[in-house]
Amino acid sequence: MSMGILEGKKILVTGVLTDDSIAFGMAKHAQEQGAEIALTGFGRGLRLTQRIAKKLPSIPEVYELDITNKEHQEALQN
């Protein structure tokens, strides 16, 4: 099995709300190329992102992210 071009990389993906979105396609492709991904969502979008994350090859962590909320920003850094 060959290594993917993103092997060992960590990628944060925003905007995964449906499995037809560009963000979903990018997240799926990144996983297929070996990247570890994390998704973000906020408000109602967070629940949608959590649901759609289950359709990826490997279920990633999903973080709540309101960029104006310092606690959300700090949670991503850990």
C-alpha positions in Angstrom: 0.0 0.0 0.0 1.4 3.4 -1.0 1.4 6.4 1.3 -1.0 9.2 0.5 0.4 12.7 -0.2 -1.2 14.0 3.0 0.1 11.2 5.3 0.9 12.5 8.7 -0.8 15.9 8.1 -3.6 17.3 10.3 -6.3 19.3 8.5 -9.2 21.4 9.9 -12.2 21.5 7.6 -15.1 23.9 8.0 -18.4 24.0 6.1 -19.3 20.3 6.1 -23.1 20.5 6.2 -24.1 17.9 3.5 -22.4 15.1 1.8 -22.8 17.0 -1.5 -20.7 19.9 -0.3 -17.2 20.7 -1.6 -16.0 20.7 2.1 -17.3 17.1 2.5 -15.5 16.0 -0.7 -12.3 17.7 0.4 -12.5 16.1 3.8 -13.1 12.6 2.3 -10.3 13.0 -0.2 -7.9 14.3 2.5 -8.7 11.2 4.6 -8.1 8.9 1.6 -4.7 10.6 1.1 -3.7 9.8 4.7 -4.6 13.1 6.6 -6.1 13.2 10.0 -9.0 15.7 9.8 -11.2 17.5 12.3 -14.4 19.3 11.4 -16.0 22.4 12.9 -19.6 23.6 13.1 -21.6 26.1 15.1 -25.2 26.3 16.2 -27.6 24.3 14.1 -24.8 23.6 11.7 -22.9 21.7 14.5 -25.5 19.0 14.6 -25.6 18.7 10.8 -21.8 18.4 10.7 -21.8 15.7 13.5 -24.4 13.7 11.5 -22.6 14.1 8.1 -19.2 13.2 9.7 -20.4 9.7 10.2 -20.5 9.3 6.4 -16.7 9.8 6.1 -14.3 6.8 5.8 -13.2 7.5 9.4 -15.3 9.5 11.8 -13.4 12.6 12.7 -13.6 14.8 15.8 -16.2 17.6 15.4 -15.6 20.8 17.3 -17.9 23.7 18.0 -16.3 26.8 16.6 -17.7 30.3 16.8 -14.5 32.3 15.8 -15.6 35.1 18.1 -15.6 32.8 21.2 -12.2 32.6 22.8 -13.1 29.3 24.5 -13.9 27.6 21.2 -10.6 28.9 19.7 -8.6 27.6 22.7 -10.3 24.1 22.5 -8.9 23.8 18.9 -5.4 24.5 20.1 -5.3 21.6 22.5 
